[in-house]
């Protein structure tokens, strides 16, 4: 039995001082219901929330969201895997449907981050490393990815300019995405001259904390065919973990969970990297997209810099990547990001991406990394 | 033997390896060795990742190390804004494992991945309570 996506909704990402977390969730849910069309709320068997609870004053988010959506008394629960929380929700939904327990499941990724001040956010996010041996030296999230960046530069000769070419690409496409937080093109010169964050990164190497929500409606094969004329099928799922601490990783030029999750997903879906017509990868920092090219297998290890030099991840290249602007231009409301990536891939596979459309896209991939690589979920979709 | 001695800001007051802080105060850098299979770990851990034994002993490290990677933190989190910018290095320890700490007495231009360094146990002099940490410094 296959599992298909029959409805998608995406709210505006950004600094959303106009809305509570449940109001953000409502926006995405309402759009997903509208997109599905022929579905009543009472026919949704369960709602799985993907979110990171530490950012919210409101405790136990599924409770308040399910109430606000009018989804009581169906079951609801939370999945947490840091920045991959809503991809974990997608995996849970797939398992629930394949088991026969539920037929239709809503996945709702939602996060409100900007109520916290920047140093407080940096401290909170820095604690995604090991708090016993690392955070006591004032590590930060950008700092962790900067460790990868400097080591990658050392081992493979990757340059900061190559990293910034990722940001230039993602802002180029983000400028065309009305849901994105930043809708302006940038230049390498401007990015290099910007405020330093963690060497070699300036602010333009880093995605922005944001508020926002995205929603997906998943259904069993039988239900999906009734509910939508073009269901998008989830045909490959990979998930793996890696050491919390960078001090206990085999190397610092790759994310081992991403390599393992990619292999699992490709195997289940019976496709290979060259078959991926369009992908959304986890570019929380510019180096992260370069690591993704290599870990997924779009290019060999160490060749990620060349891959962006050759514009292989642009439309027209071998594997168009982050054609929605990625985390870099869209903003990164951590719990919503996995659902947002999936929203884009479903849109592309339906052929509805407008001027950002990858012609004839038939197989798509999402790569969603939690924390600094502790969790990775890779999903492959077909039309 | 409070572990909250360890670090400028502490998030972990209690642990089974809290003696690490006492050893550091006496100028010794120690890792853990499993009494069952002999696996050596840094950072130290009470419970063996290889054989699940909960029995361990302390093993002194030389402090010699090689720089694996680094960054310079400009945008600092709460509790560290007063010392930014600061350089954090991750080093490989020949006895086994890696260590993360501040680099001291090294200019940005001098930093080279692969350079030999040493781990130096230190105490914060300017803080009234006992606070221990370590720095990564040049080694000839």
HADDOCK unambig.tbl for C-alpha pairs under 7 A between the chains (distance, minus, plus):
assign (segid A and resid 119 and name CA) (segid B and resid 76 and name CA) 6.71 0.50 0.50
assign (segid A and resid 119 and name CA) (segid B and resid 77 and name CA) 4.68 0.50 0.50
assign (segid A and resid 119 and name CA) (segid B and resid 78 and name CA) 5.12 0.50 0.50
assign (segid A and resid 120 and name CA) (segid B and resid 77 and name CA) 6.47 0.50 0.50
assign (segid A and resid 120 and name CA) (segid B and resid 78 and name CA) 5.75 0.50 0.50
assign (segid A and resid 122 and name CA) (segid B and resid 77 and name CA) 4.86 0.50 0.50
assign (segid A and resid 123 and name CA) (segid B and resid 77 and name CA) 4.48 0.50 0.50
assign (segid A and resid 123 and name CA) (segid B and resid 78 and name CA) 5.68 0.50 0.50
assign (segid A and resid 131 and name CA) (segid B and resid 11 and name CA) 6.19 0.50 0.50
assign (segid A and resid 132 and name CA) (segid B and resid 11 and name CA) 6.65 0.50 0.50
assign (segid A and resid 132 and name CA) (segid B and resid 12 and name CA) 5.80 0.50 0.50
assign (segid A and resid 134 and name CA) (segid B and resid 100 and name CA) 6.28 0.50 0.50
assign (segid A and resid 136 and name CA) (segid B and resid 7 and name CA) 5.03 0.50 0.50
assign (segid A and resid 136 and name CA) (segid B and resid 8 and name CA) 6.08 0.50 0.50
assign (segid A and resid 136 and name CA) (segid B and resid 9 and name CA) 5.41 0.50 0.50
assign (segid A and resid 136 and name CA) (segid B and resid 10 and name CA) 6.02 0.50 0.50
assign (segid A and resid 137 and name CA) (segid B and resid 7 and name CA) 6.90 0.50 0.50
assign (segid A and resid 137 and name CA) (segid B and resid 101 and name CA) 6.26 0.50 0.50
assign (segid A and resid 137 and name CA) (segid B and resid 102 and name CA) 6.81 0.50 0.50
assign (segid A and resid 138 and name CA) (segid B and resid 76 and name CA) 6.84 0.50 0.50
assign (segid A and resid 138 and name CA) (segid B and resid 77 and name CA) 6.40 0.50 0.50
assign (segid A and resid 138 and name CA) (segid B and resid 80 and name CA) 5.99 0.50 0.50
assign (segid A and resid 140 and name CA) (segid B and resid 77 and name CA) 6.84 0.50 0.50
assign (segid A and resid 143 and name CA) (segid B and resid 71 and name CA) 6.28 0.50 0.50
assign (segid A and resid 143 and name CA) (segid B and resid 73 and name CA) 6.47 0.50 0.50
assign (segid A and resid 146 and name CA) (segid B and resid 71 and name CA) 5.97 0.50 0.50
assign (segid A and resid 147 and name CA) (segid B and resid 69 and name CA) 5.64 0.50 0.50
assign (segid A and resid 147 and name CA) (segid B and resid 70 and name CA) 5.47 0.50 0.50
assign (segid A and resid 147 and name CA) (segid B and resid 71 and name CA) 5.99 0.50 0.50
assign (segid A and resid 150 and name CA) (segid B and resid 69 and name CA) 6.19 0.50 0.50
assign (segid A and resid 150 and name CA) (segid B and resid 70 and name CA) 6.76 0.50 0.50
assign (segid A and resid 151 and name CA) (segid B and resid 69 and name CA) 5.45 0.50 0.50
assign (segid A and resid 196 and name CA) (segid B and resid 74 and name CA) 6.25 0.50 0.50
assign (segid A and resid 197 and name CA) (segid B and resid 73 and name CA) 6.39 0.50 0.50
assign (segid A and resid 197 and name CA) (segid B and resid 74 and name CA) 5.00 0.50 0.50
assign (segid A and resid 197 and name CA) (segid B and resid 75 and name CA) 5.08 0.50 0.50
assign (segid A and resid 198 and name CA) (segid B and resid 71 and name CA) 6.04 0.50 0.50
assign (segid A and resid 198 and name CA) (segid B and resid 72 and name CA) 5.21 0.50 0.50
assign (segid A and resid 198 and name CA) (segid B and resid 73 and name CA) 4.54 0.50 0.50
assign (segid A and resid 198 and name CA) (segid B and resid 74 and name CA) 5.61 0.50 0.50
assign (segid A and resid 198 and name CA) (segid B and resid 75 and name CA) 6.90 0.50 0.50
assign (segid A and resid 199 and name CA) (segid B and resid 71 and name CA) 5.21 0.50 0.50
assign (segid A and resid 199 and name CA) (segid B and resid 72 and name CA) 5.07 0.50 0.50
assign (segid A and resid 199 and name CA) (segid B and resid 73 and name CA) 6.89 0.50 0.50
assign (segid A and resid 247 and name CA) (segid B and resid 97 and name CA) 6.86 0.50 0.50
assign (segid A and resid 247 and name CA) (segid B and resid 98 and name CA) 5.00 0.50 0.50
assign (segid A and resid 247 and name CA) (segid B and resid 99 and name CA) 6.44 0.50 0.50
